[in-house]
Each structure stands twice: as structure tokens, then as C-alpha cells.
């Protein structure tokens, strides 16, 4: 766990938040004693409802040609 004093925490808060977001805990100290801990929030993930996903993908039109050919045609027909 990374330890940082309160003055440095104020000066570098966004960097400390990025560290916490990546999973590393940060201990904030005042006069050498720990007063707070910064860590990532546990955000619950919503489950994927497969029937809703299937309804969305079924409503999408089918492509007539492979994706690679489509992109190649777009690239070749465009003028840079």
C-alpha cells in the first residue's frame, strides 16, 4: 500500500485516484499517522440479459459482404 502525506495527497489527488482505480490502495497520513485510505469502489455490474441482447442483434440488418471487403471498398473509394 502506497503511503502519502495529506499535503501531497491534496496536490496529487487525480494521480492518487488513478492509482486507486487501478486497484492499488493509498494510505493518507497526517503527521506520520494514517488517517484515511483511498481504494477503488466496488461497483456492482449489471447482469447481461441475453434475451434483450438477442432482440437487439436480431433487429440489425445483415451485411451482404464480409466486413474486410466492405472496409477495403470504403478505403479504396475514398479520396484522402
Helices and strands as residue ranges (DSSP letters): E 2-5, H 6-11, H 13-21, E 26-30, E 33-38, H 50-59, H 67-77
